[in-house]
Amino acid sequence: MNARNQRPEPPHGGATYRSAAYTSLLPWQVRERRFAAVGLGRRGLNPDDVYAFLDRVAVDMAAVYAALAESRRETARVKDGLRRWQADQARARNERDQAR
């Protein structure tokens, strides 16, 4: 199988690593991207340009999915904390009511 078609192994913790100079793609950049045609006697787009762009889109998508997963973990943590707090408050209220 071609390395381009293989799913990359996620780095430690699923985060993507890149330089601080890297800027993520914006949706308008994807929509407006145009590729150079291949040389004389051939039809279509330059495959190297297309694959380079697709690799960049894949990196950005991986970052978005990693951020989404982290957001979901944080949401679950907050919900769990809120449920515990509500249970503690209800228990304390019941104890106060029984003490009266």
C-alpha positions as CSV (number, residue, x, y, z in Angstrom):
1,M,0.0,0.0,0.0
2,N,1.2,3.5,-0.8
3,A,2.3,5.5,2.2
4,R,0.0,8.3,1.1
5,N,-3.0,6.0,1.5
6,Q,-2.0,4.8,5.0
7,R,-3.5,6.3,8.1
8,P,-0.7,7.9,10.1
9,E,-0.1,6.8,13.7
10,P,-1.3,9.6,16.1
11,P,1.5,11.2,18.1
12,H,1.6,10.9,21.9
13,G,-1.8,11.9,23.2
14,G,-3.3,12.4,19.7
15,A,-2.0,16.0,19.4
16,T,-0.5,17.2,16.2
17,Y,2.9,18.9,16.3
18,R,3.9,21.7,14.0
19,S,6.0,24.8,14.1
20,A,4.7,28.1,15.5
21,A,5.0,29.6,12.0
22,Y,2.4,27.2,10.6
23,T,-1.0,28.8,10.0
24,S,-4.1,26.6,9.8
25,L,-6.1,26.6,6.6
26,L,-9.3,28.6,6.6
27,P,-12.4,27.3,4.8
28,W,-12.2,30.0,2.1
29,Q,-8.6,28.9,1.3
30,V,-9.8,25.4,0.6
31,R,-12.7,26.6,-1.5
32,E,-10.7,29.0,-3.5
33,R,-7.6,26.8,-4.0
34,R,-6.6,26.3,-7.6
35,F,-4.0,23.9,-9.0
36,A,-1.6,24.3,-11.9
37,A,-2.2,22.1,-15.0
38,V,0.4,19.5,-15.8
39,G,2.8,20.0,-18.6
40,L,2.4,19.7,-22.4
41,G,0.9,16.5,-23.7
42,R,-0.9,15.6,-20.4
43,R,-4.3,16.4,-19.0
44,G,-5.3,17.2,-15.5
45,L,-3.7,18.8,-12.5
46,N,-0.2,18.4,-11.1
47,P,-0.4,15.5,-8.8
48,D,2.3,16.8,-6.5
49,D,0.4,20.1,-5.9
50,V,-2.8,18.2,-5.2
51,Y,-1.2,15.7,-2.8
52,A,0.7,18.5,-1.0
53,F,-2.6,20.4,-0.5
54,L,-4.5,17.3,0.6
55,D,-1.7,16.5,3.1
56,R,-2.1,20.0,4.5
57,V,-5.9,19.6,4.7
58,A,-5.5,16.3,6.5
59,V,-3.1,17.9,9.1
60,D,-5.6,20.6,9.8
61,M,-8.5,18.2,10.0
62,A,-6.5,16.0,12.5
63,A,-6.0,19.2,14.6
64,V,-9.7,20.0,14.5
65,Y,-10.7,16.4,15.5
66,A,-8.1,16.4,18.3
67,A,-9.5,19.7,19.6
68,L,-13.1,18.4,19.3
69,A,-12.1,15.3,21.3
70,E,-10.4,17.4,24.0
71,S,-13.5,19.6,24.1
72,R,-15.8,16.5,24.5
73,R,-13.5,15.2,27.3
74,E,-13.7,18.6,29.1
75,T,-17.5,18.7,28.7
76,A,-17.8,15.2,30.2
77,R,-15.5,16.2,33.1
78,V,-17.6,19.4,33.8
79,K,-20.9,17.5,33.6
80,D,-19.6,14.8,35.9
81,G,-18.4,17.5,38.4
82,L,-21.8,19.3,38.2
83,R,-23.7,16.0,38.8
84,R,-21.5,15.3,41.9
85,W,-22.0,18.8,43.2
86,Q,-25.8,18.5,42.7
87,A,-25.9,15.2,44.4
88,D,-23.9,16.6,47.4
89,Q,-26.2,19.6,47.6
90,A,-29.3,17.4,47.5
91,R,-27.8,15.1,50.2
92,A,-27.0,18.1,52.4
93,R,-30.5,19.6,51.9
94,N,-32.1,16.2,52.8
95,E,-29.9,16.0,56.0
96,R,-30.9,19.6,57.0
97,D,-34.6,18.8,56.4
98,Q,-34.3,15.6,58.5
99,A,-32.6,17.4,61.3
100,R,-35.5,19.8,61.7
